[in-house]
């Protein structure tokens, strides 16, 4: 997982429809910092619970869970996501995908897809700020910047329930 705020200037396809709008990153950053620093416990707990219960993880909720969630796993409703499948399924039924929509991409980034009897699923992922030896330079720079913004926290697993909409060869397939 990585937070990639710079990529939206480079890759226009990430500006597709999204239920997680990052139209004003400065306002989002200010609100996130206020939650961590100034909020009462009730507001903090409500923010943490919303990120866990409504099935859609916004960037603010993901960062907050990183800071305050103590590694507790989160389940996301995959049917609320659109994923561009960028590779064919291999012999083990795995393919690479990129989550669409700037806000959703900032939380999930690139994902692994698998074919099951119930459709195409997203493999569970670890929300952390890992720099990868096999990752691109820009990916690792963006990940490092994301970690500096987010501060100290605890990695956690994001599990996906349901199937995302898949874009492949210019066509969208609802699951």
C-alpha positions in Angstrom: 0.0 0.0 0.0 1.1 3.5 -0.7 -0.3 6.9 -0.6 0.3 8.5 -4.0 -0.8 12.1 -4.1 1.6 13.0 -6.9 0.3 10.4 -9.3 -2.9 12.1 -10.0 -1.0 14.7 -11.9 0.8 12.1 -14.0 -2.0 9.5 -14.5 -5.2 11.1 -15.6 -7.1 7.8 -15.5 -7.0 7.9 -11.7 -9.5 10.8 -11.8 -12.4 8.6 -12.6 -15.6 8.7 -10.5 -14.9 7.9 -6.9 -16.9 7.8 -3.7 -13.9 9.2 -2.0 -13.2 12.7 -3.2 -9.9 14.4 -2.4 -10.9 17.7 -4.0 -9.2 19.7 -1.3 -6.2 17.9 0.2 -5.3 20.8 2.4 -8.7 20.8 4.1 -8.5 17.0 4.5 -5.0 17.2 6.0 -6.0 20.0 8.4 -9.1 18.0 9.6 -7.0 14.8 10.0 -4.4 16.7 12.1 -7.2 18.3 14.2 -8.7 14.9 14.9 -5.4 13.6 16.1 -4.5 16.6 18.2 -7.6 18.4 19.4 -10.6 16.0 19.3 -12.2 14.6 22.3 -12.3 10.8 22.7 -15.9 10.5 21.5 -15.1 12.1 18.1 -12.0 10.0 17.8 -13.9 6.8 18.5 -16.7 7.8 16.1 -14.2 8.4 13.3 -12.5 5.0 14.0 -15.8 3.1 14.2 -17.1 4.7 10.9 -13.9 3.6 9.1 -14.5 0.1 10.3 -18.3 -0.2 10.0 -19.5 1.5 6.8 -17.4 -0.6 4.4 -15.8 2.3 2.6 -12.4 3.5 3.9 -11.7 7.1 3.1 -8.1 8.4 3.2 -8.8 10.3 6.4 -10.2 7.1 8.0 -7.3 5.0 6.8 -4.8 7.4 8.2 -6.7 7.7 11.4 -6.9 3.9 11.8 -3.1 3.8 11.1 -2.6 6.2 14.0 -5.2 5.0 16.4 -6.4 1.5 15.4 -3.7 -0.5 17.1 -3.4 -2.9 14.1 -7.1 -4.0 14.2 -8.1 -5.3 10.7 -10.6 -3.4 8.6 -13.1 -4.9 6.1 -13.9 -2.9 3.0 -17.0 -3.5 0.7 -15.2 -4.2 -2.6 -18.4 -3.6 -4.5 -17.9 0.1 -3.8 -14.5 0.1 -5.7 -13.6 0.1 -9.4 -10.4 -1.7 -10.3 -8.5 -1.5 -13.6 -7.2 -5.0 -14.3 -3.7 -4.4 -15.8 -2.6 -8.0 -16.4 -4.1 -11.3 -17.4 -4.8 -13.9 -14.8 -1.9 -16.3 -14.4 -2.0 -20.1 -13.9 -2.7 -19.5 -10.2 -5.7 -17.2 -11.0 -4.0 -14.0 -9.9 -3.9 -10.7 -11.8 -2.7 -7.2 -11.0 -5.1 -4.3 -10.6 -5.1 -0.6 -9.9 -7.9 0.9 -7.8 -9.6 3.8 -9.7 -10.6 7.2 -8.3 -8.0 9.4 -6.7 -9.3 9.0 -3.1 -9.7 5.2 -3.3 -6.4 4.9 -5.1 -4.7 6.9 -2.3 -5.9 4.3 0.2 -5.6 1.0 -1.8 -3.2 1.7 -4.7 -2.3 -1.4 -6.6 -4.1 -4.6 -5.6 -4.0 -8.3 -6.4 -7.1 -9.9 -8.0 -8.1 -13.5 -7.9 -10.8 -15.5 -9.6 -13.1 -17.4 -7.4 -16.4 -19.2 -7.8 -18.1 -16.0 -6.6 -16.4 -13.7 -9.1 -13.3 -11.6 -9.0 -12.0 -10.8 -5.5 -9.4 -8.5 -4.1 -6.7 -10.1 -2.0 -6.3 -8.8 1.5 -3.6 -6.2 1.8 -1.5 -4.7 4.5 -1.9 -0.9 5.1 1.6 0.3 5.8 4.1 2.6 4.3 6.5 0.1 2.9 9.2 1.0 0.4 9.8 -1.8 -2.1 13.0 -2.8 -3.8 11.0 -3.8 -6.9 8.9 -0.6 -6.7 9.4 2.4 -8.9 11.3 5.4 -7.6 8.2 7.6 -7.7 6.2 5.0 -5.8 8.8 4.8 -3.1 9.2 8.6 -2.8 5.4 9.0 -2.6 5.2 6.3 0.1 8.0 8.0 2.1 6.1 11.4 1.9 2.9 9.6 2.9 4.6 8.2 6.0 6.0 11.6 6.9 2.5 13.0 6.7 0.8 10.2 8.5 3.4 9.9 11.3 3.9 6.9 13.5 1.3 4.2 13.4 0.6 0.5 13.3 0.2 -1.5 10.1 -3.2 -3.2 9.7 -4.8 -5.6 7.3 -7.6 -4.5 4.9 -9.9 -7.4 4.0 -12.3 -7.1 1.0 -15.8 -8.4 1.0 -17.6 -8.8 -2.3 -16.4 -8.1 -5.8 -15.3 -4.8 -7.3 -16.3 -3.5 -10.7 -13.5 -4.4 -13.1 -12.3 -2.3 -16.1 -10.5 -4.5 -18.6 -9.7 -3.5 -22.2 -11.9 -0.5 -22.0 -15.0 -2.3 -20.7 -16.4 -2.2 -17.2 -17.6 -5.5 -15.7 -19.9 -5.3 -12.7 -19.5 -8.1 -10.3 
